[in-house]
């Protein structure tokens, strides 16, 4: 889902790669924080 979202921002949203990279980093940081505080068991960015 995350990769689909990123591709949609790049292709259909018309955003530049730098903007999408910033959004991607922010989402990754937010999900990591959610794991730290116990709101999520694991981040979807972590591949097991």
N, CA, C, O and CB atoms as a CASP TS submission, in Angstrom:
PFRMAT TS
TARGET T0000
AUTHOR 0000-0000-0000
METHOD Language model
MODEL 1
PARENT N/A
ATOM      1  N   UNK     1       0.820  -1.189   0.000  1.00  0.00           N
ATOM      2  CA  UNK     1       0.000   0.000   0.000  1.00  0.00           C
ATOM      3  C   UNK     1       0.872   1.265   0.000  1.00  0.00           C
ATOM      4  O   UNK     1       0.566   2.249  -0.674  1.00  0.00           O
ATOM      5  CB  UNK     1      -0.937  -0.009   1.209  1.00  0.00           C
ATOM      6  N   UNK     2       1.949   1.214   0.761  1.00  0.00           N
ATOM      7  CA  UNK     2       2.832   2.379   0.839  1.00  0.00           C
ATOM      8  C   UNK     2       3.484   2.651  -0.508  1.00  0.00           C
ATOM      9  O   UNK     2       3.587   3.802  -0.932  1.00  0.00           O
ATOM     10  CB  UNK     2       3.907   2.172   1.914  1.00  0.00           C
ATOM     11  N   UNK     3       3.917   1.609  -1.167  1.00  0.00           N
ATOM     12  CA  UNK     3       4.538   1.783  -2.491  1.00  0.00           C
ATOM     13  C   UNK     3       3.524   2.287  -3.510  1.00  0.00           C
ATOM     14  O   UNK     3       3.853   3.111  -4.363  1.00  0.00           O
ATOM     15  CB  UNK     3       5.154   0.459  -2.978  1.00  0.00           C
ATOM     16  N   UNK     4       2.299   1.796  -3.423  1.00  0.00           N
ATOM     17  CA  UNK     4       1.239   2.279  -4.317  1.00  0.00           C
ATOM     18  C   UNK     4       0.969   3.758  -4.079  1.00  0.00           C
ATOM     19  O   UNK     4       0.786   4.523  -5.025  1.00  0.00           O
ATOM     20  CB  UNK     4      -0.054   1.466  -4.115  1.00  0.00           C
ATOM     21  N   UNK     5       0.943   4.157  -2.802  1.00  0.00           N
ATOM     22  CA  UNK     5       0.723   5.560  -2.452  1.00  0.00           C
ATOM     23  C   UNK     5       1.845   6.429  -3.019  1.00  0.00           C
ATOM     24  O   UNK     5       1.596   7.490  -3.591  1.00  0.00           O
ATOM     25  CB  UNK     5       0.630   5.731  -0.918  1.00  0.00           C
ATOM     26  N   UNK     6       3.078   5.964  -2.851  1.00  0.00           N
ATOM     27  CA  UNK     6       4.224   6.710  -3.367  1.00  0.00           C
ATOM     28  C   UNK     6       4.154   6.849  -4.880  1.00  0.00           C
ATOM     29  O   UNK     6       4.381   7.932  -5.421  1.00  0.00           O
ATOM     30  CB  UNK     6       5.529   6.027  -2.965  1.00  0.00           C
ATOM     31  N   UNK     7       3.843   5.762  -5.556  1.00  0.00           N
ATOM     32  CA  UNK     7       3.745   5.796  -7.021  1.00  0.00           C
ATOM     33  C   UNK     7       2.608   6.713  -7.480  1.00  0.00           C
ATOM     34  O   UNK     7       2.741   7.416  -8.482  1.00  0.00           O
ATOM     35  CB  UNK     7       3.530   4.376  -7.575  1.00  0.00           C
ATOM     36  N   UNK     8       1.502   6.705  -6.752  1.00  0.00           N
ATOM     37  CA  UNK     8       0.380   7.577  -7.100  1.00  0.00           C
ATOM     38  C   UNK     8       0.773   9.051  -6.964  1.00  0.00           C
ATOM     39  O   UNK     8       0.420   9.874  -7.809  1.00  0.00           O
ATOM     40  CB  UNK     8      -0.837   7.267  -6.207  1.00  0.00           C
ATOM     41  N   UNK     9       1.503   9.375  -5.897  1.00  0.00           N
ATOM     42  CA  UNK     9       1.955  10.759  -5.721  1.00  0.00           C
ATOM     43  C   UNK     9       2.878  11.188  -6.856  1.00  0.00           C
ATOM     44  O   UNK     9       2.804  12.319  -7.335  1.00  0.00           O
ATOM     45  CB  UNK     9       2.671  10.919  -4.374  1.00  0.00           C
ATOM     46  N   UNK    10       3.743  10.280  -7.277  1.00  0.00           N
ATOM     47  CA  UNK    10       4.692  10.602  -8.344  1.00  0.00           C
ATOM     48  C   UNK    10       4.014  10.712  -9.702  1.00  0.00           C
ATOM     49  O   UNK    10       4.255  11.661 -10.448  1.00  0.00           O
ATOM     50  CB  UNK    10       5.783   9.553  -8.405  1.00  0.00           C
ATOM     51  N   UNK    11       3.172   9.745 -10.018  1.00  0.00           N
ATOM     52  CA  UNK    11       2.612   9.658 -11.365  1.00  0.00           C
ATOM     53  C   UNK    11       1.329  10.453 -11.558  1.00  0.00           C
ATOM     54  O   UNK    11       1.203  11.208 -12.522  1.00  0.00           O
ATOM     55  CB  UNK    11       2.354   8.233 -11.701  1.00  0.00           C
ATOM     56  N   UNK    12       0.388  10.288 -10.657  1.00  0.00           N
ATOM     57  CA  UNK    12      -0.910  10.938 -10.816  1.00  0.00           C
ATOM     58  C   UNK    12      -0.992  12.262 -10.064  1.00  0.00           C
ATOM     59  O   UNK    12      -1.722  13.169 -10.464  1.00  0.00           O
ATOM     60  CB  UNK    12      -2.011  10.015 -10.344  1.00  0.00           C
ATOM     61  N   UNK    13      -0.240  12.363  -8.972  1.00  0.00           N
ATOM     62  CA  UNK    13      -0.274  13.572  -8.171  1.00  0.00           C
ATOM     63  C   UNK    13       0.605  14.678  -8.719  1.00  0.00           C
ATOM     64  O   UNK    13       0.452  15.846  -8.361  1.00  0.00           O
ATOM     65  CB  UNK    13       0.135  13.261  -6.779  1.00  0.00           C
ATOM     66  N   UNK    14       1.526  14.299  -9.592  1.00  0.00           N
ATOM     67  CA  UNK    14       2.391  15.283 -10.214  1.00  0.00           C
ATOM     68  C   UNK    14       3.448  15.867  -9.295  1.00  0.00           C
ATOM     69  O   UNK    14       4.020  16.914  -9.599  1.00  0.00           O
ATOM     70  CB  UNK    14       1.571  16.373 -10.751  1.00  0.00           C
ATOM     71  N   UNK    15       3.718  15.208  -8.179  1.00  0.00           N
ATOM     72  CA  UNK    15       4.725  15.722  -7.260  1.00  0.00           C
ATOM     73  C   UNK    15       6.123  15.319  -7.726  1.00  0.00           C
ATOM     74  O   UNK    15       6.297  14.298  -8.390  1.00  0.00           O
ATOM     75  CB  UNK    15       4.466  15.209  -5.831  1.00  0.00           C
ATOM     76  N   UNK    16       7.101  16.124  -7.375  1.00  0.00           N
ATOM     77  CA  UNK    16       8.481  15.812  -7.743  1.00  0.00           C
ATOM     78  C   UNK    16       9.022  14.750  -6.779  1.00  0.00           C
ATOM     79  O   UNK    16       8.522  14.615  -5.662  1.00  0.00           O
ATOM     80  CB  UNK    16       9.376  17.100  -7.719  1.00  0.00           C
ATOM     81  N   UNK    17      10.034  14.003  -7.205  1.00  0.00           N
ATOM     82  CA  UNK    17      10.593  12.942  -6.368  1.00  0.00           C
ATOM     83  C   UNK    17      11.070  13.425  -4.991  1.00  0.00           C
ATOM     84  O   UNK    17      10.944  12.696  -4.007  1.00  0.00           O
ATOM     85  CB  UNK    17      11.739  12.295  -7.089  1.00  0.00           C
ATOM     86  N   UNK    18      11.612  14.639  -4.914  1.00  0.00           N
ATOM     87  CA  UNK    18      12.061  15.154  -3.613  1.00  0.00           C
ATOM     88  C   UNK    18      10.894  15.330  -2.642  1.00  0.00           C
ATOM     89  O   UNK    18      11.015  15.001  -1.462  1.00  0.00           O
ATOM     90  CB  UNK    18      12.789  16.489  -3.794  1.00  0.00           C
ATOM     91  N   UNK    19       9.787  15.838  -3.124  1.00  0.00           N
ATOM     92  CA  UNK    19       8.605  16.019  -2.277  1.00  0.00           C
ATOM     93  C   UNK    19       8.068  14.675  -1.800  1.00  0.00           C
ATOM     94  O   UNK    19       7.696  14.522  -0.637  1.00  0.00           O
ATOM     95  CB  UNK    19       7.511  16.786  -3.036  1.00  0.00           C
ATOM     96  N   UNK    20       8.031  13.716  -2.698  1.00  0.00           N
ATOM     97  CA  UNK    20       7.533  12.388  -2.340  1.00  0.00           C
ATOM     98  C   UNK    20       8.468  11.724  -1.336  1.00  0.00           C
ATOM     99  O   UNK    20       8.007  11.040  -0.423  1.00  0.00           O
ATOM    100  CB  UNK    20       7.383  11.507  -3.596  1.00  0.00           C
ATOM    101  N   UNK    21       9.776  11.918  -1.495  1.00  0.00           N
ATOM    102  CA  UNK    21      10.744  11.348  -0.557  1.00  0.00           C
ATOM    103  C   UNK    21      10.539  11.935   0.841  1.00  0.00           C
ATOM    104  O   UNK    21      10.643  11.216   1.835  1.00  0.00           O
ATOM    105  CB  UNK    21      12.190  11.609  -1.043  1.00  0.00           C
ATOM    106  N   UNK    22      10.250  13.230   0.923  1.00  0.00           N
ATOM    107  CA  UNK    22       9.994  13.861   2.223  1.00  0.00           C
ATOM    108  C   UNK    22       8.730  13.291   2.856  1.00  0.00           C
ATOM    109  O   UNK    22       8.712  13.011   4.055  1.00  0.00           O
ATOM    110  CB  UNK    22       9.868  15.390   2.070  1.00  0.00           C
ATOM    111  N   UNK    23       7.677  13.118   2.068  1.00  0.00           N
ATOM    112  CA  UNK    23       6.436  12.523   2.580  1.00  0.00           C
ATOM    113  C   UNK    23       6.676  11.096   3.063  1.00  0.00           C
ATOM    114  O   UNK    23       6.155  10.685   4.099  1.00  0.00           O
ATOM    115  CB  UNK    23       5.344  12.535   1.495  1.00  0.00           C
ATOM    116  N   UNK    24       7.468  10.349   2.302  1.00  0.00           N
ATOM    117  CA  UNK    24       7.792   8.961   2.626  1.00  0.00           C
ATOM    118  C   UNK    24       8.546   8.897   3.955  1.00  0.00           C
ATOM    119  O   UNK    24       8.236   8.065   4.809  1.00  0.00           O
ATOM    120  CB  UNK    24       8.632   8.315   1.493  1.00  0.00           C
ATOM    121  N   UNK    25       9.534   9.776   4.128  1.00  0.00           N
ATOM    122  CA  UNK    25      10.307   9.815   5.373  1.00  0.00           C
ATOM    123  C   UNK    25       9.426  10.171   6.564  1.00  0.00           C
ATOM    124  O   UNK    25       9.547   9.571   7.632  1.00  0.00           O
ATOM    125  CB  UNK    25      11.454  10.822   5.256  1.00  0.00           C
ATOM    126  N   UNK    26       8.542  11.145   6.382  1.00  0.00           N
ATOM    127  CA  UNK    26       7.660  11.555   7.468  1.00  0.00           C
ATOM    128  C   UNK    26       6.742  10.409   7.887  1.00  0.00           C
ATOM    129  O   UNK    26       6.558  10.168   9.080  1.00  0.00           O
ATOM    130  CB  UNK    26       6.831  12.773   7.050  1.00  0.00           C
ATOM    131  N   UNK    27       6.172   9.712   6.925  1.00  0.00           N
ATOM    132  CA  UNK    27       5.308   8.570   7.238  1.00  0.00           C
ATOM    133  C   UNK    27       6.094   7.485   7.970  1.00  0.00           C
ATOM    134  O   UNK    27       5.602   6.900   8.935  1.00  0.00           O
ATOM    135  CB  UNK    27       4.682   7.996   5.951  1.00  0.00           C
ATOM    136  N   UNK    28       7.313   7.219   7.511  1.00  0.00           N
ATOM    137  CA  UNK    28       8.150   6.192   8.150  1.00  0.00           C
ATOM    138  C   UNK    28       8.466   6.576   9.592  1.00  0.00           C
ATOM    139  O   UNK    28       8.423   5.727  10.482  1.00  0.00           O
ATOM    140  CB  UNK    28       9.460   5.987   7.356  1.00  0.00           C
ATOM    141  N   UNK    29       8.784   7.847   9.829  1.00  0.00           N
ATOM    142  CA  UNK    29       9.072   8.315  11.181  1.00  0.00           C
ATOM    143  C   UNK    29       7.839   8.224  12.072  1.00  0.00           C
ATOM    144  O   UNK    29       7.932   7.818  13.230  1.00  0.00           O
ATOM    145  CB  UNK    29       9.587   9.752  11.146  1.00  0.00           C
ATOM    146  N   UNK    30       6.696   8.599  11.531  1.00  0.00           N
ATOM    147  CA  UNK    30       5.452   8.548  12.309  1.00  0.00           C
ATOM    148  C   UNK    30       5.108   7.111  12.695  1.00  0.00           C
ATOM    149  O   UNK    30       4.692   6.854  13.825  1.00  0.00           O
ATOM    150  CB  UNK    30       4.293   9.172  11.512  1.00  0.00           C
ATOM    151  N   UNK    31       5.277   6.187  11.772  1.00  0.00           N
ATOM    152  CA  UNK    31       4.968   4.784  12.072  1.00  0.00           C
ATOM    153  C   UNK    31       5.986   4.193  13.049  1.00  0.00           C
ATOM    154  O   UNK    31       5.627   3.367  13.889  1.00  0.00           O
ATOM    155  CB  UNK    31       4.937   3.951  10.774  1.00  0.00           C
ATOM    156  N   UNK    32       7.229   4.600  12.950  1.00  0.00           N
ATOM    157  CA  UNK    32       8.245   4.144  13.915  1.00  0.00           C
ATOM    158  C   UNK    32       7.907   4.638  15.316  1.00  0.00           C
ATOM    159  O   UNK    32       8.051   3.908  16.296  1.00  0.00           O
ATOM    160  CB  UNK    32       9.654   4.636  13.503  1.00  0.00           C
ATOM    161  N   UNK    33       7.458   5.882  15.397  1.00  0.00           N
ATOM    162  CA  UNK    33       7.054   6.432  16.690  1.00  0.00           C
ATOM    163  C   UNK    33       5.846   5.682  17.243  1.00  0.00           C
ATOM    164  O   UNK    33       5.777   5.413  18.442  1.00  0.00           O
ATOM    165  CB  UNK    33       6.736   7.932  16.563  1.00  0.00           C
ATOM    166  N   UNK    34       4.906   5.347  16.386  1.00  0.00           N
ATOM    167  CA  UNK    34       3.728   4.592  16.824  1.00  0.00           C
ATOM    168  C   UNK    34       4.136   3.240  17.410  1.00  0.00           C
ATOM    169  O   UNK    34       3.523   2.766  18.367  1.00  0.00           O
ATOM    170  CB  UNK    34       2.751   4.388  15.648  1.00  0.00           C
ATOM    171  N   UNK    35       5.161   2.626  16.842  1.00  0.00           N
ATOM    172  CA  UNK    35       5.678   1.363  17.388  1.00  0.00           C
ATOM    173  C   UNK    35       6.306   1.622  18.760  1.00  0.00           C
ATOM    174  O   UNK    35       6.079   0.866  19.704  1.00  0.00           O
ATOM    175  CB  UNK    35       6.724   0.719  16.415  1.00  0.00           C
ATOM    176  N   UNK    36       7.097   2.695  18.864  1.00  0.00           N
ATOM    177  CA  UNK    36       7.762   3.027  20.131  1.00  0.00           C
ATOM    178  C   UNK    36       6.773   3.215  21.273  1.00  0.00           C
ATOM    179  O   UNK    36       7.030   2.772  22.393  1.00  0.00           O
ATOM    180  CB  UNK    36       8.593   4.285  19.970  1.00  0.00           C
ATOM    181  N   UNK    37       5.656   3.861  21.006  1.00  0.00           N
ATOM    182  CA  UNK    37       4.690   4.131  22.084  1.00  0.00           C
ATOM    183  C   UNK    37       3.670   3.012  22.257  1.00  0.00           C
ATOM    184  O   UNK    37       2.803   3.081  23.128  1.00  0.00           O
ATOM    185  CB  UNK    37       3.963   5.433  21.813  1.00  0.00           C
ATOM    186  N   UNK    38       3.781   1.979  21.421  1.00  0.00           N
ATOM    187  CA  UNK    38       2.906   0.825  21.575  1.00  0.00           C
ATOM    188  C   UNK    38       1.590   0.900  20.828  1.00  0.00           C
ATOM    189  O   UNK    38       0.722   0.052  21.031  1.00  0.00           O
ATOM    190  CB  UNK    38       2.626   0.628  22.989  1.00  0.00           C
ATOM    191  N   UNK    39       1.421   1.887  19.975  1.00  0.00           N
ATOM    192  CA  UNK    39       0.181   2.003  19.215  1.00  0.00           C
ATOM    193  C   UNK    39       0.135   0.995  18.063  1.00  0.00           C
ATOM    194  O   UNK    39      -0.946   0.620  17.611  1.00  0.00           O
ATOM    195  CB  UNK    39       0.025   3.425  18.674  1.00  0.00           C
ATOM    196  N   UNK    40       1.294   0.561  17.594  1.00  0.00           N
ATOM    197  CA  UNK    40       1.410  -0.476  16.558  1.00  0.00           C
ATOM    198  C   UNK    40       2.377  -1.541  17.042  1.00  0.00           C
ATOM    199  O   UNK    40       3.305  -1.256  17.799  1.00  0.00           O
ATOM    200  CB  UNK    40       1.887   0.125  15.196  1.00  0.00           C
ATOM    201  N   UNK    41       2.151  -2.768  16.598  1.00  0.00           N
ATOM    202  CA  UNK    41       3.084  -3.837  16.957  1.00  0.00           C
ATOM    203  C   UNK    41       4.369  -3.745  16.154  1.00  0.00           C
ATOM    204  O   UNK    41       5.455  -4.003  16.673  1.00  0.00           O
ATOM    205  CB  UNK    41       2.438  -5.200  16.743  1.00  0.00           C
ATOM    206  N   UNK    42       4.242  -3.374  14.873  1.00  0.00           N
ATOM    207  CA  UNK    42       5.413  -3.211  14.025  1.00  0.00           C
ATOM    208  C   UNK    42       5.079  -2.265  12.878  1.00  0.00           C
ATOM    209  O   UNK    42       3.920  -2.088  12.502  1.00  0.00           O
ATOM    210  CB  UNK    42       5.900  -4.579  13.486  1.00  0.00           C
ATOM    211  N   UNK    43       6.111  -1.678  12.349  1.00  0.00           N
ATOM    212  CA  UNK    43       5.925  -0.749  11.226  1.00  0.00           C
ATOM    213  C   UNK    43       5.796  -1.525   9.926  1.00  0.00           C
ATOM    214  O   UNK    43       6.503  -2.515   9.735  1.00  0.00           O
ATOM    215  CB  UNK    43       7.101   0.253  11.138  1.00  0.00           C
ATOM    216  N   UNK    44       4.920  -1.107   9.034  1.00  0.00           N
ATOM    217  CA  UNK    44       4.827  -1.781   7.741  1.00  0.00           C
ATOM    218  C   UNK    44       6.079  -1.569   6.877  1.00  0.00           C
ATOM    219  O   UNK    44       6.238  -2.217   5.842  1.00  0.00           O
ATOM    220  CB  UNK    44       3.597  -1.287   6.993  1.00  0.00           C
ATOM    221  N   UNK    45       6.959  -0.668   7.301  1.00  0.00           N
ATOM    222  CA  UNK    45       8.207  -0.458   6.574  1.00  0.00           C
ATOM    223  C   UNK    45       9.218  -1.567   6.855  1.00  0.00           C
ATOM    224  O   UNK    45      10.171  -1.749   6.098  1.00  0.00           O
ATOM    225  CB  UNK    45       8.805   0.893   6.938  1.00  0.00           C
ATOM    226  N   UNK    46       9.008  -2.310   7.948  1.00  0.00           N
ATOM    227  CA  UNK    46       9.911  -3.392   8.321  1.00  0.00           C
ATOM    228  C   UNK    46       9.461  -4.667   7.619  1.00  0.00           C
ATOM    229  O   UNK    46       8.335  -5.129   7.805  1.00  0.00           O
ATOM    230  CB  UNK    46       9.947  -3.589   9.866  1.00  0.00           C
ATOM    231  N   UNK    47      10.342  -5.223   6.822  1.00  0.00           N
ATOM    232  CA  UNK    47      10.027  -6.477   6.125  1.00  0.00           C
ATOM    233  C   UNK    47      10.665  -7.615   6.919  1.00  0.00           C
ATOM    234  O   UNK    47      11.869  -7.611   7.176  1.00  0.00           O
ATOM    235  CB  UNK    47      10.546  -6.460   4.624  1.00  0.00           C
ATOM    236  N   UNK    48       9.844  -8.580   7.298  1.00  0.00           N
ATOM    237  CA  UNK    48      10.345  -9.717   8.089  1.00  0.00           C
ATOM    238  C   UNK    48      10.877 -10.804   7.221  1.00  0.00           C
ATOM    239  O   UNK    48      11.335 -11.829   7.726  1.00  0.00           O
ATOM    240  CB  UNK    48       9.266 -10.273   8.973  1.00  0.00           C
TER
END
